Amino acid sequence: MTDVLGFGYAAIVAIGGVVGYLKAGSTMSLGAGLLFGCLAGYGASLTSKDPMNVYPILGTAAVLCGIMGYRFSNSGKFMPAGLVASLSLLMILRYGSRLLK
């Protein structure tokens, strides 16, 4: 079964990097968004084949949650850091619960 939520998360991360580049000219946003979006997409493809193979997407979400959570706590701005941190936390809970079963 296709991991639609995982692919959606990957798309949001990648699109966020592109938007950061278009709005602010930030090549770091573009590079990080595409890198983490690709990693999350790869993880989603693995969980689509085997629902228990969650480590790549879980690790990607954990790193993004940490980085973007830190940025959100420093800036206080929900967009984009708070949004990505929140979505990443939800993904950690989703995939982490699979490991506990």
N, C-alpha and C positions, 0 to 999 in steps of 0.2 A: 504494500500500500504506500502511496506517495506521501511523504511528509510535507504537506502543504504549508503548515505553519513554519516549519524550518526554512523552506524555500522563500516564504514571505519575509521572514526575518532577514535572511541573506539579502534579499532584494532591497529592503528598507535600508540596511547598512550601506550597501553599494550606492544606492541612489543618494543617500545622505552625503557620501563623499563627493559625488558629482555636484550636488547642489552647493556644498561648501566651496568647491572650486569655482563654480560659476558666480556665486555671490561675492566671495571674498578674495578670489584668486589664490586660494590656499592649495598649493600642490601637496602639502602634508595631508590635508583632508582628503584629497583625491586619492593619493596613494594608500593611505590607511583604510579608507572606505572600500576601495576596490580589493585590497588585500584581505581584510576581514570579511568582506562580503563573499569573496571566493572561498575562503576557508569555511565559512558558515554554509555556503552552498554545497561544498564537498561533504561536509558533515551531514547535511540534510539528505544528500544522495545515499550516503552510507546507512543512515537510519531508515531510509525508504526500503532498502534491501534487507536489513536486519535491525528491527526496532531496538535491540539491546546494544547496538554499536553506536553509543552516544558520545564517546570520549572526544572526538574532534570538535563537534559542535558545542559540547559542554565546555570544553577548554576555551574555545573562541568566545563564547558568551561570558565566561568568567573573567577573561582578560578585558573584554570590552566593558563589563560591568565595573571592574576596578578602575580602569582608566577614566571612563566617562563619569563614574560616580565621584571620583576625585575632582574632575573638572567642574562638575555641577556644584560640589560643595565649595569650591573656590569662587565660582562666578555667581552662583545663585540663580542662573538663568536656566529655565527648563528646556528651552530649545537651543541647540540640539542635544546637549550633554545629558540632561535629565531624562529626555525621552529615550535615548539609546540605553542609558543605565537602567531605566525601568523595564524596557523590553528585554534587555539582557538578563535581568533578575528573574523575570517571568520564564525565560527560556531555561535558566539554571534550575528553577523549581520544577519545570516540566520534565526535563531530561534527568535531573537528579532523582525525581520520584521513581523513574523507571529502574534506576539502579537499586533502590531500596526494596523493590518488589521481589 
